[in-house]
C-alpha cells in the first residue's frame, strides 16, 4: 500500500473461524507508530503517516486450532509540490 505523508493507511484483515480467532498486529523490525496506530473493526489504521512508518506489517489470527499470518507493505511518499 502506498499513501502520502499525512494520510491514513488502513490495513484490512478479514478472518472467520470457530472458535472465533483473535487478531494481533505486528510490525517487522520496528514498533508500531505510537499514538497513531489503532485497531479498527476488521483491520488496523495508521493516522498521519510518516516516512518512518514504512515497512512490513503483519496480521496474525489465532484460535485453539492454530494460527495464520498475512503481511502487507507500507510505503509513504512525500506530497507533490
N, C-alpha and C positions, 0 to 999 in steps of 0.2 A: 504494500500500500504506500502511496506517496501523498503527502499533504504539504501545504505551505506553512511556513513559520506562523504561529499564532492560531492556526486552525485546530480543530479537534480531530483526533484519529479514533475510529471506532472499529474494534475487532469483534467479530461475531463468533460464538462458539455454541452451536446448537447440539445438544445431546439429549438422549432419551434412554431409559432403561428401567428395569425392575430388578432390585430396588433402585429408587431414584439415585442417580450418581451425584456426587459433589463435584464442583468445578473449582480448580485453582489456577491462578495465573502466575507465570514466571517470566523473567527476562534473562536472556543469556548473557553471562559475564558482566552484569550490572544490576543495580537496584531499580525498582520501579520509580518513576518520577514522583517525588514526594509532593503531597498535597494537590497533585494534578491527575493522578490515576485513580479511577473509581470503577468499581464493578457496577454494571448495569444489567438489566434483565437480558439474558442471553449473550452477554459479552463484557467487554472492557472498553472504557472511554479514557483517552488521554487528552486533557484540555490544554490549550495554549502550547501546542507542540513546539519543541525547540530542537536544534540540530543534535544536541547531546542525547535526545530521546531515540535517535536512530538505533536500529538493531533488530535482533530476532526475539520475538515474544512467543510464549508457549501457553496453550490452554491444555490442562490435564484434567480429564474426567475419570473419577474412580467410584467404584462401589464394591460390595463384597465379592463380586465375580471377577474383578480385575480392573485394569485401567487402560486408557488410551490417551495419546498426546498428539496435538496438532500444532503447527507453527506457522507464523506469518512474519514477514519482514516489514519494517517501517523505515521509510526514507522521508526526511524533512528537507524541503527546498526553500531557498530564500524567495521572497516575493519579488516579482519583476518590477523594475523601475519604471 
